[in-house]
Amino acid sequence: MRRPRDSESFKEYNFVLNYRKSETEIFKLKGNLQKVALIFPNSYKIASGSLAWSWIQNLLSQKNINVQRFFYEDWFNKFYSLEEQIPIDEFSVWLFTFQFENDLINIAKMLKKKGIPLSFEQREPYHPIIIIGGPVTLFNHRIVEDIADFIFIGDLECCSRQFSDAISFESKEEIENSLLKIPQIYSKKYGKLKYENCIGNLSPIPVAHYITPHSPFKSKLLIEIGRGCIRRCAFCVTGYTKKPVKFAKLDDVIETLDRFKHHEFGLISATITDYPYLDELLDYIEDNRIRFSVSSIRIDKVNVKLLRLLRITDHHSFTVAPEGISQKMRDVMLKDLSTDQILRGLEMGRNAGFENVKFYYIIGLEEETEDDYRELIEFLSQVVKMGYKEVTVSINPLVPKLSTPFAGRRMIDKKEYEQRTMYIRKNVPKGVKLNFESYKSMKIQYEISHLKGNESIQYVQEKLEE
């Protein structure tokens, strides 16, 4: 790619190129057919923490599709690909992975910057084909039904050959006609309103083709060992949309670890402690001195070996998600987690040498009373007495999601939220650090999660005008 001449474009080009140079390629991807843009509508640092950004590219490249990755920054205008720094204008098929509701605004901004109407009804034949998939479409695909030409619902493994064949055609008409034959495709534009969801089998095991120091899993190779969640937490869409839950075979995981044994690993699963072969996996990890991180753990399922092995990989902190601020509230949330279980897990953490712990809580449920908040304060006091040097508490308001038992609930209003957070601020034990999620951001998440059809276009247009 010839370098751009104007200073703003060159700045953007260089910004993308520097991230590309930070990546260590683990194995090469092939692909020389139709160029396809795979877009993560958020920053590089967020995108690189998602295995999907690499795995989708991997699956399609196996069918000779030339997939190039894109990410989003508010100041971008050209949008250069990571692989070859090619402007996105040169790509005729755009695949968006819609991971977080708030990214809808970034999708809209990107389309607007490139002169593409938000509504599929207003697009011309020369505009690129807009395909949107990802976790958000699993619980409410109608958010983007008036924006996307096609919505992909489910996992690409289920029809990667059929999908690859469809986007390999030269003409736009042939691509569109072929996409409409895929069971996982929904398209309001073309009247295909019936679709089939499908969860991939994790065979072969999804593995990233690069590592980067900018990822939340710093310089670790991501591999996925579990997809979906066996839990029933009432606030979480994963347990209600990713069914049946799939786990990778132990032999396949060990083979993958052995194949890339010179790297450190990030093990991806809704919760690593629910992996059915965890004890055997930990034995292999210990025997082969493998260094690793995990995406999530259940404090009631941790064991001494897991904590000890994480500590060996220079982990100084671990994260616990009680979610509910009291036992009563955890029961309301269907968290299936007791205070005694949390405390036992924390004692194991201290015995393993952990000095820092971080907690995640959700507040703003109608059942909460002052007694629940007092219980939270008492619990944090116990944690401090255990000897943890740094205790961090992250709190956000409940965002009721469709497809969950909390779907019909309202979100707490800002005034109520501020009153409850003020109580926590005033009463929290000395030395506990507090992080409160932005109410504005969470409110946007709530509003977007319930949108459908043309409401989405009206909503993002209002946000763009603010």
Order of alpha helices (4+ residues) and beta strands (2+ residues): alpha-beta-beta-alpha-alpha-beta-beta-alpha-beta-alpha-beta-alpha-alpha-beta-beta-beta-beta-alpha-beta-alpha-beta-alpha-beta-alpha-beta-alpha-alpha-beta-alpha-beta-alpha-beta-alpha-alpha
